[in-house]
Amino acid sequence: MTPTTDEWYFNTLTGEVEHGKASSWTHRMGPYPTQEAAQNAYASARERTRQWDDEDARWGDEQDGDD
């Protein structure tokens, strides 16, 4: 069966990129617009988490000054 979507997913169980929703949602990251973006799913998630952590730390610092 050929997927009818241009969406790509990263399977966290197998570590493989999938075209379309080939696996269970419990093991799927995405959708991503390209195969390469799906392959970099973990790196993208790490970077977003780092950015959010930095924002949280800045927000916390700003709140500490309001005492």
Distance bins in CASP14 RR format, pairs under 12 A and 6 or more apart:
PFRMAT RR
TARGET T0000
AUTHOR 0000-0000-0000
RMODE 2
METHOD distances of the structure
MODEL  1
1 19 0 0 0 0 0 1 0 0 0 0 0
1 20 0 0 0 0 0 1 0 0 0 0 0
1 21 0 0 0 0 0 1 0 0 0 0 0
1 22 0 0 0 0 1 0 0 0 0 0 0
2 19 0 0 0 0 1 0 0 0 0 0 0
2 20 0 0 0 0 1 0 0 0 0 0 0
2 22 0 0 0 0 0 1 0 0 0 0 0
3 9 0 0 0 0 1 0 0 0 0 0 0
3 18 0 0 0 0 1 0 0 0 0 0 0
3 19 1 0 1 0 0 0 0 0 0 0 0
3 20 1 0 1 0 0 0 0 0 0 0 0
3 21 1 0 0 1 0 0 0 0 0 0 0
3 22 1 0 0 1 0 0 0 0 0 0 0
3 31 0 0 0 0 0 1 0 0 0 0 0
3 35 0 0 0 0 0 1 0 0 0 0 0
4 19 0 0 0 0 0 1 0 0 0 0 0
4 20 0 0 0 0 1 0 0 0 0 0 0
4 21 0 0 0 0 0 1 0 0 0 0 0
5 18 0 0 0 0 0 1 0 0 0 0 0
5 19 1 0 0 1 0 0 0 0 0 0 0
5 20 1 0 1 0 0 0 0 0 0 0 0
5 21 1 0 0 1 0 0 0 0 0 0 0
5 22 0 0 0 0 0 1 0 0 0 0 0
5 30 0 0 0 0 0 1 0 0 0 0 0
5 31 1 0 0 1 0 0 0 0 0 0 0
5 32 0 0 0 0 0 1 0 0 0 0 0
5 33 0 0 0 0 0 1 0 0 0 0 0
6 19 0 0 0 0 1 0 0 0 0 0 0
6 20 0 0 0 0 1 0 0 0 0 0 0
6 31 0 0 0 0 1 0 0 0 0 0 0
6 32 0 0 0 0 0 1 0 0 0 0 0
6 33 1 0 0 1 0 0 0 0 0 0 0
6 34 0 0 0 0 1 0 0 0 0 0 0
6 35 0 0 0 0 0 1 0 0 0 0 0
6 37 0 0 0 0 0 1 0 0 0 0 0
6 38 0 0 0 0 0 1 0 0 0 0 0
7 17 0 0 0 0 0 1 0 0 0 0 0
7 18 0 0 0 0 1 0 0 0 0 0 0
7 19 1 0 0 1 0 0 0 0 0 0 0
7 20 1 0 1 0 0 0 0 0 0 0 0
7 21 1 0 0 1 0 0 0 0 0 0 0
7 22 0 0 0 0 0 1 0 0 0 0 0
7 28 0 0 0 0 0 1 0 0 0 0 0
7 29 0 0 0 0 0 1 0 0 0 0 0
7 30 1 0 0 1 0 0 0 0 0 0 0
7 31 1 1 0 0 0 0 0 0 0 0 0
7 32 1 0 0 1 0 0 0 0 0 0 0
7 33 1 0 0 1 0 0 0 0 0 0 0
7 34 0 0 0 0 1 0 0 0 0 0 0
7 35 0 0 0 0 0 1 0 0 0 0 0
7 37 0 0 0 0 0 1 0 0 0 0 0
7 38 0 0 0 0 1 0 0 0 0 0 0
8 16 0 0 0 0 0 1 0 0 0 0 0
8 17 1 0 1 0 0 0 0 0 0 0 0
8 18 1 0 0 1 0 0 0 0 0 0 0
8 19 1 0 1 0 0 0 0 0 0 0 0
8 20 1 0 0 1 0 0 0 0 0 0 0
8 21 0 0 0 0 0 1 0 0 0 0 0
8 22 0 0 0 0 0 1 0 0 0 0 0
8 28 0 0 0 0 0 1 0 0 0 0 0
8 29 0 0 0 0 1 0 0 0 0 0 0
8 30 1 0 0 1 0 0 0 0 0 0 0
8 31 1 0 0 1 0 0 0 0 0 0 0
8 32 1 0 1 0 0 0 0 0 0 0 0
8 33 1 0 0 1 0 0 0 0 0 0 0
8 34 1 0 0 1 0 0 0 0 0 0 0
8 35 1 0 1 0 0 0 0 0 0 0 0
8 36 0 0 0 0 1 0 0 0 0 0 0
8 37 1 0 0 1 0 0 0 0 0 0 0
8 38 1 1 0 0 0 0 0 0 0 0 0
8 39 0 0 0 0 1 0 0 0 0 0 0
8 40 0 0 0 0 0 1 0 0 0 0 0
8 41 0 0 0 0 1 0 0 0 0 0 0
9 15 0 0 0 0 0 1 0 0 0 0 0
9 16 0 0 0 0 1 0 0 0 0 0 0
9 17 1 0 0 1 0 0 0 0 0 0 0
9 18 1 0 1 0 0 0 0 0 0 0 0
9 19 1 0 0 1 0 0 0 0 0 0 0
9 20 1 0 0 1 0 0 0 0 0 0 0
9 21 1 0 0 1 0 0 0 0 0 0 0
9 22 1 0 0 1 0 0 0 0 0 0 0
9 23 1 0 0 1 0 0 0 0 0 0 0
9 24 0 0 0 0 0 1 0 0 0 0 0
9 25 0 0 0 0 1 0 0 0 0 0 0
9 27 0 0 0 0 1 0 0 0 0 0 0
9 28 1 0 1 0 0 0 0 0 0 0 0
9 29 1 0 0 1 0 0 0 0 0 0 0
9 30 1 0 1 0 0 0 0 0 0 0 0
9 31 1 0 0 1 0 0 0 0 0 0 0
9 32 1 0 0 1 0 0 0 0 0 0 0
9 33 0 0 0 0 0 1 0 0 0 0 0
9 34 0 0 0 0 0 1 0 0 0 0 0
9 35 0 0 0 0 0 1 0 0 0 0 0
9 37 0 0 0 0 0 1 0 0 0 0 0
9 38 1 0 1 0 0 0 0 0 0 0 0
9 39 0 0 0 0 0 1 0 0 0 0 0
9 41 0 0 0 0 1 0 0 0 0 0 0
10 16 1 0 0 1 0 0 0 0 0 0 0
10 17 1 0 1 0 0 0 0 0 0 0 0
10 18 1 0 0 1 0 0 0 0 0 0 0
10 19 0 0 0 0 0 1 0 0 0 0 0
10 20 0 0 0 0 0 1 0 0 0 0 0
10 22 0 0 0 0 0 1 0 0 0 0 0
10 23 0 0 0 0 1 0 0 0 0 0 0
10 27 0 0 0 0 1 0 0 0 0 0 0
10 28 1 0 0 1 0 0 0 0 0 0 0
10 29 1 0 1 0 0 0 0 0 0 0 0
10 30 1 0 0 1 0 0 0 0 0 0 0
10 31 0 0 0 0 1 0 0 0 0 0 0
10 32 1 0 0 1 0 0 0 0 0 0 0
10 34 0 0 0 0 0 1 0 0 0 0 0
10 35 0 0 0 0 1 0 0 0 0 0 0
10 36 0 0 0 0 0 1 0 0 0 0 0
10 37 0 0 0 0 1 0 0 0 0 0 0
10 38 1 0 1 0 0 0 0 0 0 0 0
10 39 1 0 0 1 0 0 0 0 0 0 0
10 40 0 0 0 0 1 0 0 0 0 0 0
10 41 1 1 0 0 0 0 0 0 0 0 0
10 42 1 0 0 1 0 0 0 0 0 0 0
10 43 0 0 0 0 0 1 0 0 0 0 0
10 44 0 0 0 0 1 0 0 0 0 0 0
10 45 0 0 0 0 1 0 0 0 0 0 0
11 17 1 0 0 1 0 0 0 0 0 0 0
11 18 1 0 1 0 0 0 0 0 0 0 0
11 19 0 0 0 0 0 1 0 0 0 0 0
11 20 0 0 0 0 0 1 0 0 0 0 0
11 21 0 0 0 0 0 1 0 0 0 0 0
11 22 1 0 0 1 0 0 0 0 0 0 0
11 23 1 0 1 0 0 0 0 0 0 0 0
11 24 0 0 0 0 1 0 0 0 0 0 0
11 25 0 0 0 0 0 1 0 0 0 0 0
11 26 0 0 0 0 0 1 0 0 0 0 0
11 27 1 0 1 0 0 0 0 0 0 0 0
11 28 1 0 0 1 0 0 0 0 0 0 0
11 29 0 0 0 0 1 0 0 0 0 0 0
11 30 0 0 0 0 0 1 0 0 0 0 0
11 38 0 0 0 0 1 0 0 0 0 0 0
11 39 0 0 0 0 0 1 0 0 0 0 0
11 41 0 0 0 0 1 0 0 0 0 0 0
11 42 0 0 0 0 0 1 0 0 0 0 0
12 18 0 0 0 0 0 1 0 0 0 0 0
12 23 0 0 0 0 1 0 0 0 0 0 0
12 24 0 0 0 0 0 1 0 0 0 0 0
12 25 0 0 0 0 0 1 0 0 0 0 0
12 26 0 0 0 0 1 0 0 0 0 0 0
12 27 1 0 1 0 0 0 0 0 0 0 0
12 28 1 0 0 1 0 0 0 0 0 0 0
12 29 1 0 0 1 0 0 0 0 0 0 0
12 30 0 0 0 0 0 1 0 0 0 0 0
12 38 0 0 0 0 0 1 0 0 0 0 0
12 41 0 0 0 0 1 0 0 0 0 0 0
12 42 0 0 0 0 1 0 0 0 0 0 0
12 45 0 0 0 0 0 1 0 0 0 0 0
13 22 0 0 0 0 0 1 0 0 0 0 0
13 23 1 0 0 1 0 0 0 0 0 0 0
13 24 0 0 0 0 1 0 0 0 0 0 0
13 25 0 0 0 0 0 1 0 0 0 0 0
13 26 0 0 0 0 1 0 0 0 0 0 0
13 27 1 0 1 0 0 0 0 0 0 0 0
13 28 0 0 0 0 1 0 0 0 0 0 0
13 29 0 0 0 0 0 1 0 0 0 0 0
14 22 0 0 0 0 0 1 0 0 0 0 0
14 23 1 0 0 1 0 0 0 0 0 0 0
14 24 0 0 0 0 0 1 0 0 0 0 0
14 27 1 0 0 1 0 0 0 0 0 0 0
14 28 0 0 0 0 0 1 0 0 0 0 0
14 29 0 0 0 0 0 1 0 0 0 0 0
15 23 0 0 0 0 0 1 0 0 0 0 0
15 27 0 0 0 0 1 0 0 0 0 0 0
15 28 0 0 0 0 0 1 0 0 0 0 0
15 29 0 0 0 0 1 0 0 0 0 0 0
15 38 0 0 0 0 0 1 0 0 0 0 0
15 39 0 0 0 0 1 0 0 0 0 0 0
15 41 0 0 0 0 1 0 0 0 0 0 0
15 42 0 0 0 0 1 0 0 0 0 0 0
16 22 0 0 0 0 1 0 0 0 0 0 0
16 23 0 0 0 0 1 0 0 0 0 0 0
16 27 0 0 0 0 0 1 0 0 0 0 0
16 28 0 0 0 0 0 1 0 0 0 0 0
16 29 0 0 0 0 0 1 0 0 0 0 0
16 35 0 0 0 0 0 1 0 0 0 0 0
16 38 0 0 0 0 1 0 0 0 0 0 0
16 39 0 0 0 0 1 0 0 0 0 0 0
16 41 0 0 0 0 0 1 0 0 0 0 0
17 23 0 0 0 0 0 1 0 0 0 0 0
17 28 0 0 0 0 0 1 0 0 0 0 0
17 29 0 0 0 0 1 0 0 0 0 0 0
17 30 0 0 0 0 0 1 0 0 0 0 0
17 31 0 0 0 0 0 1 0 0 0 0 0
17 32 0 0 0 0 1 0 0 0 0 0 0
17 34 0 0 0 0 1 0 0 0 0 0 0
17 35 1 0 1 0 0 0 0 0 0 0 0
17 36 0 0 0 0 1 0 0 0 0 0 0
17 37 0 0 0 0 1 0 0 0 0 0 0
17 38 1 0 1 0 0 0 0 0 0 0 0
17 39 1 0 1 0 0 0 0 0 0 0 0
17 40 0 0 0 0 1 0 0 0 0 0 0
17 41 0 0 0 0 1 0 0 0 0 0 0
17 42 0 0 0 0 0 1 0 0 0 0 0
18 24 0 0 0 0 0 1 0 0 0 0 0
18 25 0 0 0 0 0 1 0 0 0 0 0
18 27 0 0 0 0 1 0 0 0 0 0 0
18 28 1 0 0 1 0 0 0 0 0 0 0
18 29 0 0 0 0 0 1 0 0 0 0 0
18 30 0 0 0 0 1 0 0 0 0 0 0
18 31 0 0 0 0 0 1 0 0 0 0 0
18 32 0 0 0 0 0 1 0 0 0 0 0
18 35 0 0 0 0 1 0 0 0 0 0 0
18 38 1 0 0 1 0 0 0 0 0 0 0
18 39 0 0 0 0 0 1 0 0 0 0 0
18 41 0 0 0 0 0 1 0 0 0 0 0
19 30 0 0 0 0 0 1 0 0 0 0 0
19 31 0 0 0 0 0 1 0 0 0 0 0
19 32 0 0 0 0 0 1 0 0 0 0 0
19 33 0 0 0 0 0 1 0 0 0 0 0
19 34 0 0 0 0 0 1 0 0 0 0 0
19 35 1 0 0 1 0 0 0 0 0 0 0
19 38 0 0 0 0 1 0 0 0 0 0 0
20 28 0 0 0 0 1 0 0 0 0 0 0
20 30 0 0 0 0 1 0 0 0 0 0 0
20 31 1 0 0 1 0 0 0 0 0 0 0
20 32 0 0 0 0 0 1 0 0 0 0 0
20 35 0 0 0 0 0 1 0 0 0 0 0
20 38 0 0 0 0 1 0 0 0 0 0 0
21 27 0 0 0 0 0 1 0 0 0 0 0
21 28 1 0 0 1 0 0 0 0 0 0 0
21 29 0 0 0 0 0 1 0 0 0 0 0
21 30 0 0 0 0 1 0 0 0 0 0 0
21 31 0 0 0 0 1 0 0 0 0 0 0
22 28 0 0 0 0 1 0 0 0 0 0 0
22 31 0 0 0 0 0 1 0 0 0 0 0
22 38 0 0 0 0 0 1 0 0 0 0 0
23 29 0 0 0 0 0 1 0 0 0 0 0
23 30 0 0 0 0 0 1 0 0 0 0 0
25 31 0 0 0 0 0 1 0 0 0 0 0
27 41 0 0 0 0 0 1 0 0 0 0 0
28 38 0 0 0 0 1 0 0 0 0 0 0
28 41 0 0 0 0 1 0 0 0 0 0 0
29 37 0 0 0 0 0 1 0 0 0 0 0
29 38 1 0 0 1 0 0 0 0 0 0 0
29 39 0 0 0 0 0 1 0 0 0 0 0
29 40 0 0 0 0 0 1 0 0 0 0 0
29 41 1 0 1 0 0 0 0 0 0 0 0
29 42 1 0 0 1 0 0 0 0 0 0 0
29 43 0 0 0 0 0 1 0 0 0 0 0
29 44 0 0 0 0 1 0 0 0 0 0 0
29 45 1 0 0 1 0 0 0 0 0 0 0
29 46 0 0 0 0 0 1 0 0 0 0 0
29 48 0 0 0 0 0 1 0 0 0 0 0
30 37 0 0 0 0 1 0 0 0 0 0 0
30 38 1 0 0 1 0 0 0 0 0 0 0
30 39 0 0 0 0 0 1 0 0 0 0 0
30 40 0 0 0 0 0 1 0 0 0 0 0
30 41 1 0 0 1 0 0 0 0 0 0 0
30 42 0 0 0 0 0 1 0 0 0 0 0
30 44 0 0 0 0 1 0 0 0 0 0 0
30 45 0 0 0 0 1 0 0 0 0 0 0
31 37 0 0 0 0 1 0 0 0 0 0 0
31 38 0 0 0 0 1 0 0 0 0 0 0
31 41 0 0 0 0 0 1 0 0 0 0 0
32 38 1 0 1 0 0 0 0 0 0 0 0
32 39 0 0 0 0 1 0 0 0 0 0 0
32 40 0 0 0 0 1 0 0 0 0 0 0
32 41 1 0 0 1 0 0 0 0 0 0 0
32 42 0 0 0 0 0 1 0 0 0 0 0
32 43 0 0 0 0 0 1 0 0 0 0 0
32 44 0 0 0 0 1 0 0 0 0 0 0
32 45 0 0 0 0 0 1 0 0 0 0 0
33 40 0 0 0 0 0 1 0 0 0 0 0
33 44 0 0 0 0 0 1 0 0 0 0 0
34 40 0 0 0 0 1 0 0 0 0 0 0
34 41 0 0 0 0 0 1 0 0 0 0 0
34 44 0 0 0 0 0 1 0 0 0 0 0
35 41 0 0 0 0 0 1 0 0 0 0 0
36 43 0 0 0 0 0 1 0 0 0 0 0
36 44 0 0 0 0 0 1 0 0 0 0 0
37 43 0 0 0 0 0 1 0 0 0 0 0
37 44 1 0 0 1 0 0 0 0 0 0 0
37 45 0 0 0 0 0 1 0 0 0 0 0
38 44 0 0 0 0 1 0 0 0 0 0 0
38 45 0 0 0 0 0 1 0 0 0 0 0
40 46 0 0 0 0 1 0 0 0 0 0 0
40 47 0 0 0 0 1 0 0 0 0 0 0
40 48 0 0 0 0 0 1 0 0 0 0 0
41 47 0 0 0 0 0 1 0 0 0 0 0
41 48 0 0 0 0 0 1 0 0 0 0 0
42 48 0 0 0 0 0 1 0 0 0 0 0
42 49 0 0 0 0 0 1 0 0 0 0 0
43 49 0 0 0 0 0 1 0 0 0 0 0
43 50 0 0 0 0 0 1 0 0 0 0 0
44 50 0 0 0 0 0 1 0 0 0 0 0
44 51 0 0 0 0 0 1 0 0 0 0 0
45 51 0 0 0 0 0 1 0 0 0 0 0
45 52 0 0 0 0 0 1 0 0 0 0 0
46 52 0 0 0 0 0 1 0 0 0 0 0
46 53 0 0 0 0 0 1 0 0 0 0 0
47 53 0 0 0 0 0 1 0 0 0 0 0
47 54 0 0 0 0 0 1 0 0 0 0 0
48 54 0 0 0 0 0 1 0 0 0 0 0
48 55 0 0 0 0 0 1 0 0 0 0 0
49 55 0 0 0 0 0 1 0 0 0 0 0
49 56 0 0 0 0 0 1 0 0 0 0 0
50 56 0 0 0 0 0 1 0 0 0 0 0
50 57 0 0 0 0 0 1 0 0 0 0 0
51 57 0 0 0 0 0 1 0 0 0 0 0
51 58 0 0 0 0 0 1 0 0 0 0 0
52 58 0 0 0 0 0 1 0 0 0 0 0
52 59 0 0 0 0 0 1 0 0 0 0 0
53 59 0 0 0 0 0 1 0 0 0 0 0
53 60 0 0 0 0 0 1 0 0 0 0 0
54 60 0 0 0 0 0 1 0 0 0 0 0
54 61 0 0 0 0 0 1 0 0 0 0 0
55 61 0 0 0 0 0 1 0 0 0 0 0
55 62 0 0 0 0 0 1 0 0 0 0 0
56 62 0 0 0 0 0 1 0 0 0 0 0
56 63 0 0 0 0 0 1 0 0 0 0 0
57 63 0 0 0 0 0 1 0 0 0 0 0
57 64 0 0 0 0 0 1 0 0 0 0 0
58 64 0 0 0 0 0 1 0 0 0 0 0
59 65 0 0 0 0 0 1 0 0 0 0 0
59 66 0 0 0 0 0 1 0 0 0 0 0
60 66 0 0 0 0 1 0 0 0 0 0 0
60 67 0 0 0 0 0 1 0 0 0 0 0
END
